[in-house]
Amino acid sequence: MSTSKRAHDTFFFVFVAITLLSVLLRFWDLEVKPLHHDEGVNGFFLDKLVERNFYRFDPENYHGPLIYYLALVSVKLLGRSIFALRFFPALLGTLTVVLLWQLKERLGKFPAAGAAAIIAVSPTYVYYSREFIHEIHLVFFTLLFFLFAERFSRTRRRAAIVFASLSLALCFATKETALLHLVVMLAAFGIATGASGNRDRAGPLGIIRRVVYDPARVLLSIIREHPLTCIASVALFWAVLIVFFSSFFTNLKGVADFFTAFTAWTRTGVEISGHTKPAFYFITLLWKFEPLALMLGVLGLAGTLHSRDTFERFVSFWALLTFALYSVIPYKTPWLTMNIMAPLIVCAGCFISRVQSALKGRSLATAVCVAAFIAAVWWTTLLAYDVALVRYDDNTEPIVYVHTFREINDLVARVEHVAKEMKGDETRIYVFADSQWPLSWYLHHYNSAFPDDITADKVDHADIIVASIDQEEEIEELVKGRFVGERYNLRPQVSLTLFVRREYAGSSRQSSSQMTVFLPLDTSVSLARGLVASYFKGQQQLPPAYQIEVEKVIEFEYEDESRRDFMPPASIRWDGYLKTPETGEYSFFLTSDDGSRLWIDEVLLIDNWGEHAAATRAASATLAGGYHRMRVEYFDSGGGAVIRLEWRPPGRDTELLTPIFLYHPANAGHE
């Protein structure tokens, strides 16, 4: 067997192994993670499309239609399930890895495999390829557009123009931010092409001529060379958009709304304060979850900025401009990191190609580098598995973004159990809670309603009621003891109360005010005194925390917040363990201005949430002697800041909860 044949076979099997690993990470136990809020909303629109053949593009609130029409196929074939919802995101996430096979002609076989491996095991790509949201679709079609454009530049085949146009149309049919990607890629093309132009043209006009005029001449030459292909490609682009945005010609207004969406989402990207993050947000995420992609990408970037190769220059400026753009825009979420990583990983492939050339003929050095790369890939694989399949609802991890707790499965199972005893799918469920997504997707097959107001008539007709905690008192006054309430935690800062008719409650899950004994935790880690306090900007405790420290007690009172370490609106979360000296009934007293909550062993015990003056709420629970997980959440919207946590142990008076009972893992926080 020739050396080239052996190398080809080795590369093929390596790439197949990488692809299989990608499939495993994306499809394994795809339904284990509860639906995210956004998945529930997308599932709602998909249900209307599946059941009533109805879809209308809304430019104000939701992204493009392509995701729904793709999911329509999987739901028709596989049935209505979480797996069917997530099938195409997982598939496109896998195909994103396969796409990088095309880079073998440009970078070489093993650099292309290296880039594919980075995407295959990327925690960010794995996590968000397992969610029914738009982002992985956008990344896939953006990369597809890039690869067809690269293929045309290399082969001059006209078919590549047509497929590049189709890919670009599918980008726009997915999400309006495709326009940003196109602008960035055109700018990168202009800079990369202009950098190889006549350097005698100095000064501002000369630079503009090189960066704008010269690239424009290149594009015009392509049009003159292939006029019919270019016309057909433009026609195909608009045909695809018209078909999807008009809902297959049933809503022609959707075509006009396609243009309106750019204005609406420009406003969203700048003005939505709930998702505003600092400029360094993506660097923080990349360093914590994607160090392999970040380090190799930056090394590749440094080597390609001044390269004589136009392709390498284009990739480097594509990566730089994409990172700069997403960093400048105030609206930031972790799934947007995939857009930054795509060109960065191509830069990493360029770096691997340079290293391969430099190590040619040096077997030992090559073996060391390959071993180090495999070790890094394996470490990243373990991290991806941990985040995507184990701690997928651990919202203390920045990559997990306000995700639904797995406790929703208990709520849904409880509803199913009670409904079987009542009227089956005809059980009347009234959901009064405003923050209930994705619960409505889970309750879709029941006789469920989502009224805007609470009335005695609606309560009387309900078999099951779902309410927010601040609606509990109003519901309890109306039901007059006919229902039993049970609390469930939906996601950070959102809890729901499930009211079940008393005659069907049976062995109901008890409410937090009547909690059975909390069993102690088996704490094998080394503990230190105090709780880990995380400080956040805004009320939603969205990561990253700008300050983390260990605090001995939960107590302060300030009339002027400027004397504190935060300025409102701000929030704090204390995490750690409560050590109870003996088994018995413990009473807790939580005073705050504004809102606060106390959680013991992941159960909401005291809810003192909302904007209000200093107010105290109390609750009691029977705790076994030992360690119990504890969390306190607090937010301040201004006008004074107060928080104080007290308790009354068995046989003792009420007192401040002191450091001898509060602990945290010794390796967490700093003192």
C-alpha positions as CSV (number, residue, x, y, z in Angstrom):
1,M,0.0,0.0,0.0
2,S,1.4,3.4,-1.0
3,T,2.1,6.1,1.6
4,S,-0.5,8.4,0.2
5,K,-3.1,5.7,0.2
6,R,-2.3,4.8,3.8
7,A,-2.6,8.5,4.8
8,H,-5.9,8.8,3.0
9,D,-7.4,5.8,4.7
10,T,-6.1,6.9,8.1
11,F,-7.7,10.4,7.6
12,F,-11.0,8.8,6.5
13,F,-11.2,6.6,9.6
14,V,-10.2,9.5,11.9
15,F,-12.9,11.7,10.4
16,V,-15.5,8.9,10.7
17,A,-14.5,8.5,14.4
18,I,-14.9,12.2,14.9
19,T,-18.3,12.2,13.2
20,L,-19.5,9.3,15.3
21,L,-18.3,11.0,18.5
22,S,-20.3,14.1,17.4
23,V,-23.4,12.0,16.8
24,L,-23.1,10.3,20.2
25,L,-22.7,13.6,22.1
26,R,-25.6,15.3,20.2
27,F,-28.2,12.4,20.0
28,W,-27.5,10.4,23.2
29,D,-30.4,10.8,25.6
30,L,-31.6,13.8,23.7
31,E,-34.8,14.1,25.8
32,V,-33.0,14.1,29.2
33,K,-32.9,17.9,29.4
34,P,-36.2,19.7,30.0
35,L,-37.3,22.1,27.4
36,H,-36.0,25.7,27.7
37,H,-38.4,28.6,27.8
38,D,-37.5,29.4,24.2
39,E,-38.0,25.8,23.1
40,G,-41.5,25.9,24.6
41,V,-42.4,29.0,22.6
42,N,-41.0,27.5,19.4
43,G,-42.9,24.3,20.2
44,F,-46.1,26.3,20.5
45,F,-45.7,27.7,17.0
46,L,-44.8,24.3,15.7
47,D,-47.9,22.8,17.2
48,K,-50.1,25.3,15.3
49,L,-48.2,24.5,12.1
50,V,-48.6,20.7,12.6
51,E,-52.2,20.7,13.7
52,R,-53.7,23.6,11.8
53,N,-51.3,24.1,9.0
54,F,-50.9,27.6,10.3
55,Y,-47.8,29.8,10.6
56,R,-47.4,33.5,10.4
57,F,-44.0,35.2,10.6
58,D,-43.9,37.8,13.4
59,P,-41.1,40.3,12.9
60,E,-41.4,41.8,16.4
61,N,-40.9,38.8,18.6
62,Y,-39.7,35.7,16.8
63,H,-37.0,34.7,14.4
64,G,-37.3,33.2,10.9
65,P,-39.6,30.3,9.7
66,L,-37.1,27.7,8.5
67,I,-36.8,26.0,11.9
68,Y,-40.5,25.3,12.0
69,Y,-40.8,23.8,8.5
70,L,-37.8,21.5,9.2
71,A,-39.2,20.4,12.5
72,L,-42.6,19.8,10.8
73,V,-40.9,17.0,8.9
74,S,-39.4,15.4,12.0
75,V,-42.7,15.7,14.0
76,K,-44.7,14.1,11.1
77,L,-42.2,11.2,10.9
78,L,-41.4,10.7,14.6
79,G,-44.5,12.0,16.4
80,R,-44.8,14.9,18.9
81,S,-41.9,14.5,21.3
82,I,-38.9,16.3,22.6
83,F,-36.7,14.1,20.4
84,A,-38.6,15.1,17.3
85,L,-38.3,18.8,18.2
86,R,-34.5,18.5,18.7
87,F,-33.8,16.1,15.9
88,F,-32.9,18.7,13.3
89,P,-30.8,20.8,15.7
90,A,-28.8,17.7,16.6
91,L,-28.5,16.7,13.0
92,L,-27.3,20.1,11.8
93,G,-24.9,20.2,14.8
94,T,-23.5,16.9,13.5
95,L,-23.4,18.0,9.9
96,T,-21.5,21.2,11.0
97,V,-18.7,18.8,11.9
98,V,-19.0,17.0,8.6
99,L,-18.8,20.3,6.7
100,L,-15.2,20.8,7.7
101,W,-14.3,17.8,5.6
102,Q,-14.3,20.3,2.7
103,L,-11.4,22.2,4.2
104,K,-9.1,19.3,3.5
105,E,-8.3,20.7,0.1
106,R,-7.4,24.1,1.5
107,L,-5.7,23.3,4.8
108,G,-4.8,19.6,4.5
109,K,-6.5,16.5,5.7
110,F,-5.4,16.3,9.3
111,P,-5.8,20.1,10.0
112,A,-9.4,19.8,8.7
113,A,-9.9,16.8,11.0
114,G,-8.5,18.8,13.9
115,A,-10.9,21.6,13.3
116,A,-13.8,19.1,13.0
117,A,-12.7,17.5,16.3
118,I,-12.8,20.9,18.1
119,I,-16.4,21.5,17.0
120,A,-17.4,17.9,17.6
121,V,-16.6,18.1,21.3
122,S,-17.2,21.8,21.9
123,P,-19.3,22.1,25.1
124,T,-21.1,25.1,23.5
125,Y,-21.9,23.4,20.2
126,V,-22.9,20.2,22.0
127,Y,-25.2,21.9,24.5
128,Y,-27.0,24.1,21.9
129,S,-27.2,21.4,19.3
130,R,-29.5,19.7,21.8
131,E,-32.0,22.5,21.9
132,F,-34.9,23.5,19.6
133,I,-33.6,27.0,19.0
134,H,-32.5,28.8,15.8
135,E,-28.8,29.4,16.4
136,I,-27.3,26.0,15.3
137,H,-29.3,26.4,12.0
138,L,-27.7,29.8,11.4
139,V,-24.2,28.6,12.2
140,F,-24.6,25.6,9.9
141,F,-25.9,27.6,6.9
142,T,-23.3,30.4,7.5
143,L,-20.5,27.8,7.3
144,L,-22.1,26.2,4.3
145,F,-22.2,29.6,2.5
146,F,-18.6,30.2,3.4
147,L,-17.5,26.7,2.1
148,F,-19.3,27.1,-1.2
149,A,-17.8,30.6,-1.7
150,E,-14.4,29.1,-0.9
151,R,-15.0,26.2,-3.3
152,F,-15.9,28.7,-6.1
153,S,-12.7,30.7,-5.5
154,R,-10.7,27.5,-5.8
155,T,-12.5,25.7,-8.6
156,R,-14.4,28.5,-10.4
157,R,-17.3,26.1,-10.8
158,R,-20.7,27.8,-11.4
159,A,-22.6,25.4,-9.3
160,A,-20.8,26.7,-6.2
161,I,-22.4,30.1,-6.8
162,V,-25.9,28.6,-6.9
163,F,-25.4,26.6,-3.7
164,A,-23.7,29.6,-2.0
165,S,-26.8,31.7,-2.8
166,L,-29.1,28.9,-1.6
167,S,-27.1,28.6,1.7
168,L,-27.3,32.4,2.2
169,A,-31.1,32.4,1.6
170,L,-31.5,29.7,4.3
171,C,-29.4,31.8,6.7
172,F,-31.9,34.7,6.2
173,A,-34.8,32.3,6.5
174,T,-33.4,31.2,9.9
175,K,-32.6,34.4,11.6
176,E,-32.4,38.1,10.8
177,T,-28.8,38.4,12.2
178,A,-27.7,36.7,9.0
179,L,-27.4,40.2,7.7
180,L,-24.7,40.9,10.2
181,H,-22.9,37.8,9.2
182,L,-23.0,38.8,5.5
183,V,-21.8,42.4,6.2
184,V,-18.9,41.0,8.3
185,M,-17.9,38.5,5.6
186,L,-18.1,41.2,2.9
187,A,-15.9,43.5,5.1
188,A,-13.5,40.7,5.8
189,F,-13.3,39.9,2.0
190,G,-12.7,43.6,1.3
191,I,-9.9,43.9,3.8
192,A,-8.3,40.5,2.7
193,T,-8.5,41.4,-1.0
194,G,-7.4,45.0,-0.5
195,A,-4.4,43.9,1.6
196,S,-3.0,42.2,-1.5
197,G,-3.6,45.2,-3.7
198,N,-1.2,47.9,-4.9
199,R,0.4,49.2,-1.7
200,D,1.6,52.4,-3.5
201,R,-1.9,53.7,-3.1
202,A,-1.4,55.2,0.4
203,G,-3.6,57.6,2.3
204,P,-7.3,57.4,3.1
205,L,-8.4,57.4,-0.5
206,G,-5.9,54.8,-1.4
207,I,-7.0,52.5,1.4
208,I,-10.7,53.0,0.5
209,R,-9.9,52.2,-3.1
210,R,-8.0,49.0,-2.1
211,V,-10.6,47.8,0.5
212,V,-13.8,48.8,-1.4
213,Y,-13.1,49.4,-5.1
214,D,-10.7,46.4,-5.7
215,P,-13.0,43.8,-4.0
216,A,-16.0,45.3,-5.9
217,R,-14.1,44.8,-9.2
218,V,-13.5,41.1,-8.2
219,L,-17.2,40.6,-7.6
220,L,-18.2,42.4,-10.8
221,S,-15.7,40.3,-12.8
222,I,-17.5,37.2,-11.5
223,I,-20.9,38.6,-12.6
224,R,-19.5,39.4,-16.1
225,E,-17.9,35.9,-16.3
226,H,-21.1,34.1,-15.2
227,P,-24.0,36.4,-15.8
228,L,-26.8,33.8,-16.2
229,T,-25.6,31.8,-13.2
230,C,-25.5,35.0,-11.1
231,I,-29.0,36.0,-12.2
232,A,-30.3,32.5,-11.5
233,S,-28.7,32.6,-8.0
234,V,-30.3,35.9,-7.1
235,A,-33.6,34.6,-8.3
236,L,-33.2,31.5,-6.2
237,F,-32.3,33.5,-3.2
238,W,-35.5,35.6,-3.3
239,A,-37.6,32.6,-4.3
240,V,-36.5,30.8,-1.2
241,L,-37.2,33.8,1.0
242,I,-40.6,34.4,-0.5
243,V,-41.7,30.8,-0.1
244,F,-40.8,30.6,3.5
245,F,-41.8,34.1,4.7
246,S,-45.1,34.0,2.8
247,S,-45.8,30.6,4.5
248,F,-45.8,28.9,1.1
249,F,-47.9,31.8,-0.5
250,T,-50.6,31.8,2.2
251,N,-49.4,35.1,3.9
252,L,-47.8,37.5,1.4
253,K,-47.5,40.1,4.1
254,G,-44.8,38.0,5.6
255,V,-42.5,39.0,2.8
256,A,-42.9,42.7,3.8
257,D,-42.4,41.7,7.4
258,F,-39.1,40.1,6.4
259,F,-37.7,43.6,6.0
260,T,-39.5,45.0,9.1
261,A,-37.6,42.4,11.2
262,F,-34.3,44.1,10.7
263,T,-35.6,47.3,12.4
264,A,-37.3,45.3,15.2
265,W,-34.2,43.2,16.0
266,T,-31.8,46.1,15.8
267,R,-33.9,47.6,18.6
268,T,-33.9,44.3,20.5
269,G,-30.1,44.0,20.3
270,V,-29.5,47.4,21.7
271,E,-32.4,48.0,24.2
272,I,-33.2,44.6,25.8
273,S,-31.7,45.2,29.3
274,G,-32.5,41.7,30.6
275,H,-29.8,40.1,28.4
276,T,-27.2,43.0,28.5
277,K,-23.7,41.8,29.2
278,P,-20.3,43.4,29.4
279,A,-18.0,43.4,26.3
280,F,-15.7,40.7,27.8
281,Y,-18.7,38.3,28.3
282,F,-17.7,36.0,25.4
283,I,-14.1,35.9,26.3
284,T,-15.1,34.7,29.8
285,L,-17.3,31.9,28.3
286,L,-14.6,30.9,25.8
287,W,-11.9,30.7,28.4
288,K,-14.0,28.6,30.8
289,F,-15.6,26.2,28.3
290,E,-13.6,26.5,25.1
291,P,-10.0,26.9,25.9
292,L,-8.8,24.6,23.1
293,A,-10.7,26.5,20.5
294,L,-9.7,29.8,22.0
295,M,-6.0,29.1,22.3
296,L,-5.5,27.4,18.9
297,G,-7.8,30.0,17.2
298,V,-5.9,32.9,18.6
299,L,-2.6,31.3,17.6
300,G,-4.0,30.8,14.1
301,L,-5.3,34.3,14.0
302,A,-1.9,35.7,14.9
303,G,-0.3,33.7,12.1
304,T,-2.8,34.5,9.4
305,L,-3.4,38.3,9.8
306,H,-0.2,39.1,7.8
307,S,-0.3,36.0,5.6
308,R,0.1,36.3,1.8
309,D,-2.7,33.9,1.3
310,T,-6.0,35.7,0.7
311,F,-8.0,32.8,2.2
312,E,-6.1,32.9,5.5
313,R,-6.4,36.7,5.7
314,F,-10.1,36.5,5.0
315,V,-10.6,33.9,7.8
316,S,-8.6,36.0,10.3
317,F,-10.5,39.2,9.6
318,W,-13.8,37.2,9.6
319,A,-13.0,36.0,13.1
320,L,-11.8,39.4,14.4
321,L,-14.8,41.3,13.0
322,T,-17.3,38.7,14.2
323,F,-15.9,38.8,17.7
324,A,-15.8,42.6,17.7
325,L,-19.4,42.8,16.5
326,Y,-20.9,40.4,19.0
327,S,-18.9,42.0,21.8
328,V,-20.1,45.5,21.0
329,I,-23.8,44.6,20.8
330,P,-25.2,44.8,24.4
331,Y,-27.6,41.8,23.9
332,K,-25.6,38.7,24.7
333,T,-26.5,35.1,25.3
334,P,-24.2,32.0,25.5
335,W,-25.6,30.4,22.3
336,L,-24.3,33.4,20.3
337,T,-20.8,32.1,21.2
338,M,-21.1,29.6,18.4
339,N,-21.1,32.4,15.8
340,I,-17.8,33.7,17.2
341,M,-16.3,30.2,17.3
342,A,-17.0,29.2,13.7
343,P,-14.4,31.4,12.1
344,L,-12.1,31.0,15.1
345,I,-12.1,27.2,14.7
346,V,-11.2,27.7,11.0
347,C,-8.3,29.8,12.2
348,A,-7.4,27.0,14.5
349,G,-7.3,24.7,11.5
350,C,-4.9,27.1,9.8
351,F,-2.6,27.0,12.9
352,I,-2.7,23.2,12.9
353,S,-1.7,23.3,9.2
354,R,1.3,25.5,9.9
355,V,2.4,23.3,12.8
356,Q,2.1,20.2,10.6
357,S,4.3,21.8,8.0
358,A,6.8,22.9,10.6
359,L,7.0,19.4,12.1
360,K,7.4,17.6,8.9
361,G,10.0,14.9,9.3
362,R,10.2,15.3,13.1
363,S,8.4,12.2,14.3
364,L,8.9,12.7,18.1
365,A,7.8,16.3,18.1
366,T,4.8,15.3,16.0
367,A,3.8,12.5,18.3
368,V,4.0,14.8,21.3
369,C,1.8,17.4,19.6
370,V,-0.7,14.8,18.5
371,A,-0.8,13.3,22.0
372,A,-1.3,16.8,23.6
373,F,-4.1,17.6,21.1
374,I,-5.9,14.2,21.8
375,A,-5.6,14.8,25.5
376,A,-7.2,18.3,25.1
377,V,-10.0,16.9,23.0
378,W,-10.7,14.2,25.5
379,W,-10.8,16.7,28.4
380,T,-13.2,18.9,26.4
381,T,-15.3,15.8,25.6
382,L,-15.7,15.1,29.3
383,L,-16.6,18.8,29.9
384,A,-19.2,18.7,27.1
385,Y,-20.7,15.5,28.5
386,D,-20.9,16.9,32.0
387,V,-22.6,20.1,31.0
388,A,-24.9,18.7,28.3
389,L,-26.0,15.4,30.0
390,V,-25.3,15.8,33.7
391,R,-25.5,19.4,34.9
392,Y,-27.7,20.6,32.1
393,D,-29.9,22.6,34.5
394,D,-27.2,23.9,36.8
395,N,-27.8,27.6,36.2
396,T,-24.7,28.5,38.1
397,E,-22.8,27.5,35.0
398,P,-22.7,30.4,32.6
399,I,-23.3,28.2,29.5
400,V,-26.6,27.1,31.1
401,Y,-28.8,30.1,30.6
402,V,-31.9,30.4,32.8
403,H,-32.7,26.8,32.0
404,T,-35.8,24.9,33.2
405,F,-35.0,22.8,36.2
406,R,-35.5,19.0,35.9
407,E,-38.1,19.4,38.6
408,I,-40.6,20.2,35.8
409,N,-40.6,16.5,35.1
410,D,-42.1,16.0,38.6
411,L,-44.7,18.6,38.0
412,V,-45.7,17.0,34.7
413,A,-45.7,13.5,36.2
414,R,-47.9,14.8,39.0
415,V,-50.4,16.3,36.5
416,E,-50.5,13.1,34.4
417,H,-51.1,11.0,37.6
418,V,-54.0,13.2,38.7
419,A,-55.4,13.5,35.2
420,K,-55.7,9.7,34.9
421,E,-57.8,9.7,38.0
422,M,-60.0,12.5,36.7
423,K,-61.0,12.9,33.1
424,G,-57.8,11.9,31.2
425,D,-57.0,14.3,28.4
426,E,-60.2,16.2,29.0
427,T,-59.0,17.3,32.5
428,R,-59.5,21.1,32.7
429,I,-56.2,22.8,33.6
430,Y,-56.1,26.5,34.1
431,V,-52.7,28.1,34.0
432,F,-52.8,31.6,35.6
433,A,-49.0,32.0,36.0
434,D,-47.4,34.5,33.6
435,S,-44.0,32.8,33.6
436,Q,-45.0,29.3,32.7
437,W,-43.1,28.5,29.5
438,P,-42.3,25.7,28.6
439,L,-45.1,24.1,30.7
440,S,-47.8,24.9,28.1
441,W,-46.0,22.6,25.6
442,Y,-46.1,19.7,28.1
443,L,-49.8,20.3,28.9
444,H,-50.8,20.7,25.2
445,H,-52.9,17.5,24.9
446,Y,-55.0,18.4,27.9
447,N,-58.1,20.7,28.0
448,S,-55.8,23.6,29.1
449,A,-56.4,27.3,29.1
450,F,-54.2,30.3,29.9
451,P,-56.5,33.1,31.0
452,D,-55.2,36.7,31.7
453,D,-57.1,37.1,34.9
454,I,-58.2,35.0,37.9
455,T,-61.9,34.8,38.5
456,A,-64.1,32.7,40.8
457,D,-65.9,31.2,37.7
458,K,-62.6,30.0,36.1
459,V,-61.4,28.6,39.4
460,D,-64.7,26.7,39.9
461,H,-64.5,25.1,36.5
462,A,-60.8,24.0,36.9
463,D,-59.7,20.5,37.8
464,I,-56.1,21.5,38.1
465,I,-54.7,25.1,38.6
466,V,-51.1,26.3,38.0
467,A,-50.3,29.6,39.5
468,S,-47.2,31.7,40.4
469,I,-46.3,32.0,44.1
470,D,-47.5,35.6,44.3
471,Q,-51.0,34.4,43.1
472,E,-51.3,31.7,45.9
473,E,-53.2,33.8,48.4
474,E,-55.8,35.0,45.8
475,I,-56.3,31.4,44.6
476,E,-56.6,30.0,48.1
477,E,-59.3,32.5,49.0
478,L,-61.3,31.4,46.0
479,V,-60.9,27.6,46.3
480,K,-61.8,27.7,50.0
481,G,-60.0,24.5,50.9
482,R,-61.2,22.5,47.9
483,F,-57.7,22.3,46.5
484,V,-54.3,21.2,47.8
485,G,-51.3,23.3,46.8
486,E,-47.9,22.0,45.9
487,R,-44.8,24.1,45.0
488,Y,-42.4,23.3,42.1
489,N,-39.3,25.2,41.0
490,L,-39.5,26.0,37.2
491,R,-36.2,27.9,36.7
492,P,-34.1,30.5,38.6
493,Q,-36.4,32.9,40.3
494,V,-39.5,31.3,39.0
495,S,-41.6,28.9,41.1
496,L,-45.1,27.5,40.4
497,T,-47.8,26.3,42.7
498,L,-49.9,23.3,41.4
499,F,-53.4,23.2,42.9
500,V,-55.1,19.8,42.8
501,R,-58.7,19.1,43.9
502,R,-58.5,17.7,47.4
503,E,-60.4,14.5,46.6
504,Y,-57.8,13.6,43.9
505,A,-54.7,14.9,45.8
506,G,-54.1,11.5,47.5
507,S,-50.5,11.3,48.7
508,S,-49.8,14.7,47.3
509,R,-46.4,16.3,47.3
510,Q,-46.4,18.5,50.4
511,S,-46.0,22.2,50.2
512,S,-43.0,23.8,51.7
513,S,-44.9,25.1,54.7
514,Q,-45.7,21.4,55.7
515,M,-42.5,19.8,54.6
516,T,-41.5,16.4,55.8
517,V,-38.1,15.7,57.3
518,F,-35.2,17.0,55.2
519,L,-32.5,14.3,55.2
520,P,-28.9,15.4,55.6
521,L,-26.5,15.5,52.8
522,D,-23.5,13.2,52.6
523,T,-20.8,15.9,52.3
524,S,-17.5,14.3,51.5
525,V,-15.9,17.6,50.4
526,S,-13.8,19.8,52.7
527,L,-15.9,22.6,54.1
528,A,-15.0,26.1,55.3
529,R,-17.2,28.6,57.3
530,G,-19.3,31.1,55.5
531,L,-21.4,31.2,52.3
532,V,-20.2,32.1,48.8
533,A,-21.8,35.4,47.8
534,S,-22.1,36.1,44.1
535,Y,-22.9,39.7,43.1
536,F,-24.8,40.4,39.8
537,K,-25.8,43.5,37.8
538,G,-29.5,43.6,37.4
539,Q,-32.3,41.6,39.2
540,Q,-32.1,38.4,37.2
541,Q,-28.8,37.0,38.5
542,L,-27.6,36.4,34.9
543,P,-23.9,35.3,34.7
544,P,-21.2,36.3,35.0
545,A,-21.1,37.5,38.6
546,Y,-18.9,40.6,38.7
547,Q,-17.8,39.9,42.3
548,I,-17.6,36.6,44.3
549,E,-16.6,36.4,48.0
550,V,-17.2,34.5,51.2
551,E,-19.5,36.2,53.7
552,K,-20.0,35.0,57.3
553,V,-23.6,36.1,57.8
554,I,-26.5,37.3,55.7
555,E,-27.2,40.7,57.2
556,F,-26.9,44.3,56.1
557,E,-29.0,47.5,56.1
558,Y,-28.2,50.6,54.1
559,E,-30.3,53.6,53.4
560,D,-27.8,54.6,50.7
561,E,-26.7,51.8,48.4
562,S,-23.6,53.8,47.3
563,R,-22.1,52.6,50.6
564,R,-22.4,49.0,49.4
565,D,-20.4,47.1,46.8
566,F,-23.2,47.3,44.3
567,M,-25.5,49.9,42.7
568,P,-29.2,49.0,42.0
569,P,-30.6,47.3,40.2
570,A,-28.5,44.5,41.5
571,S,-28.8,41.1,43.0
572,I,-26.9,38.7,45.3
573,R,-26.9,34.9,45.6
574,W,-25.5,33.2,48.7
575,D,-24.7,29.5,48.2
576,G,-23.5,26.9,50.7
577,Y,-24.5,24.5,53.4
578,L,-26.5,24.9,56.6
579,K,-25.3,22.7,59.5
580,T,-28.1,21.7,61.9
581,P,-26.9,20.4,65.3
582,E,-29.9,18.0,65.8
583,T,-33.1,16.7,64.2
584,G,-36.1,18.9,64.9
585,E,-38.3,21.7,63.8
586,Y,-36.4,24.8,62.7
587,S,-38.0,28.2,62.0
588,F,-36.5,30.7,59.6
589,F,-37.2,34.5,59.3
590,L,-36.1,36.3,56.1
591,T,-36.3,40.1,56.1
592,S,-35.6,42.1,53.0
593,D,-36.0,45.3,51.0
594,D,-36.6,44.4,48.1
595,G,-37.1,40.8,47.3
596,S,-35.5,37.6,48.8
597,R,-35.9,33.8,48.8
598,L,-34.7,31.0,50.9
599,W,-34.1,27.5,49.5
600,I,-33.2,24.5,51.6
601,D,-32.2,21.3,49.8
602,E,-33.4,22.8,46.5
603,V,-36.9,23.4,47.9
604,L,-38.2,27.0,48.1
605,L,-39.0,27.5,51.8
606,I,-39.6,31.3,52.0
607,D,-40.7,33.5,49.1
608,N,-40.3,37.2,50.0
609,W,-39.9,38.3,46.4
610,G,-41.1,41.5,44.8
611,E,-40.4,45.2,45.1
612,H,-41.4,46.3,48.6
613,A,-40.2,48.0,51.8
614,A,-38.5,45.9,54.5
615,A,-40.8,42.9,55.2
616,T,-40.3,39.7,57.1
617,R,-41.6,36.3,56.1
618,A,-41.2,33.1,58.1
619,A,-41.5,29.3,57.5
620,S,-40.7,26.2,59.5
621,A,-39.3,22.8,58.4
622,T,-38.2,19.6,60.1
623,L,-34.5,19.1,59.4
624,A,-32.4,16.1,60.3
625,G,-29.2,16.8,62.0
626,G,-26.3,17.3,59.6
627,Y,-25.6,19.4,56.5
628,H,-28.3,20.8,54.2
629,R,-27.8,22.6,50.9
630,M,-28.8,26.3,51.3
631,R,-29.3,29.2,48.9
632,V,-30.6,32.7,49.5
633,E,-31.4,35.0,46.6
634,Y,-31.8,38.8,47.0
635,F,-32.4,41.8,44.7
636,D,-32.5,45.5,45.3
637,S,-34.1,48.0,42.9
638,G,-33.1,51.1,44.9
639,G,-34.4,53.2,47.7
640,G,-32.5,51.4,50.5
641,A,-31.1,47.9,50.9
642,V,-32.0,45.4,53.7
643,I,-31.4,41.7,54.1
644,R,-31.3,39.6,57.2
645,L,-31.6,35.9,57.8
646,E,-32.5,34.6,61.3
647,W,-33.6,31.2,62.6
648,R,-35.0,29.5,65.7
649,P,-33.5,26.1,66.3
650,P,-35.3,23.6,68.6
651,G,-35.5,24.8,72.2
652,R,-33.8,28.1,71.5
653,D,-34.8,31.7,70.9
654,T,-34.8,33.5,67.5
655,E,-31.3,34.6,66.6
656,L,-29.2,35.7,63.6
657,L,-27.9,32.7,61.6
658,T,-24.2,32.8,62.5
659,P,-21.0,31.4,60.8
660,I,-20.8,28.4,63.1
661,F,-23.8,27.0,61.2
662,L,-22.9,28.2,57.6
663,Y,-20.4,26.5,55.4
664,H,-19.2,26.3,51.8
665,P,-16.8,24.0,49.8
666,A,-13.3,25.0,50.8
667,N,-12.2,25.4,47.2
668,A,-15.1,27.8,46.3
669,G,-15.0,31.6,46.6
670,H,-12.2,33.5,48.2
671,E,-11.6,35.1,51.5
